[in-house]
Amino acid sequence: MDPVGLAISQAGQSHDGVYSHRVRKLAACLEQRHIPCDLFYLPDNPPLDIQTSASFFMPLWLPMLRKYEFIYCGDAPAGQTLLFCRPFLSNKIILDIHSDEIAQSEQENAILSGGRKKSASLRVKAIHSMSFAVADHFLTVSTNQLNTFVQSGMARDRITIIRNGVDLDVFRPLPQPAAPEFTFGYAGGYQHWQNLDIMVRAFEIYPHPEHRMLLVGFRERDRGFKKMLSEKFGRRVSLVDFIDQERLVQMLRSVSVLITAGGPTRARWHCFPTKFAEYAALGRPVLVNDVDESADFAREYHCGFVAEPTPEGMAKTMAEAAAAPYERLVEMGARARSMAEEIFSWDKIGDEYAGLVRRLTAKPGISP
């Protein structure tokens, strides 16, 4: 008999970001494979909406938690809520550590303080420790992060790579434009830890001012960055706020080469950008900086351009991509789509995740 599970999200049901998409999609993958998985949204269940005190109130939900054979926690803030429940639970607890929140906090503090503060916040450190104390098994999206945890002493059989997938029916292959409106495009987040200043400076010194760039995904918190780009580049850029995936795909039809950007930081080294798989699924050549595992995929599948993660290195690679023959771009795009189908399809990832859940919850002496 298949196990029954619960997925805990630290974002509310109305949240529409990449994090929420992963939490919901993994739960849906289990449901499609006959493993029931309910969703529990912390912000929609006060007083669990207050992160710093949620762990003190979660024991009130113990009767509900005991109904499940496994509990998936979407990240460290979700996992830490179970700290005081753990002694009273026999469930398998799975913690998804699909980013390096301590490294992100370190980087953000360094940027916001002008370099005066380089350590992560005490709150982030505490939440990290609490969540790790309750977990039986860990998920990561990155081989780099897996290796880091194993090298730090984590048993290899306690951590599994479950990639960020791509909806291949939404991100459909697009024909390579022979006369693109935009030479380059970026669609994603604009957080401090993304190090987009490298891409900005690269485009500033890029030797072809007649080429344009499309940037998509701005939210209210990005207003200052968006204003700076508009003032710096004028009509060389088109700046579009966050839109749904269907509209995004249509907008990216006019772009020749898609960029993931990023700088050489520990936060970036441990992540795997969802946008890389989405770009690849569109059948577009991808330009990546050599800062995370996506560069390894671009090299292995010959589906894009890998840049040195400096403004000068990135500008040089952008010029190479812009000068590439049309036929080469088409071939790269076809290989990118094939890679997405082979590695990043939700069908494949769903099978892997369901298999893991069945193994973790299997009764002794019974094969999953």
Secondary structure, 3 states (H helix, E strand, C coil): CCCCEEEEECCCCCCCCHHHHHHHHHHHHHHHCCCCEEEEEHHHCCCCCCCCCHHHHHHHHHHHHCCCCEEEECCHHHHHHHCCCHHHCCCEEEEECCCCHHHHHHHHHHHHCCCCCCCCCHHHHHHHHHHHHHCCEEEECCHHHHHHHHHCCCCHHHEEECCCCECCCCCCCCCCCCCCCEEEEEECCCCHHHCCHHHHHHHHHCCCCCCCEEEEEECHHHHHHHHHHHHHHHHHEEEEECCCHHHHHHHHHHEEEEEEECCCCHHHHCCCCHHHHHHHHCCCCEEEECCCCHHHHHHHHCCEEEECCCHHHHHHHHHHHHHCCHHHHHHHHHHHHHHHHHHCEHHHHHHHHHHHHHHHHCCCCCCC
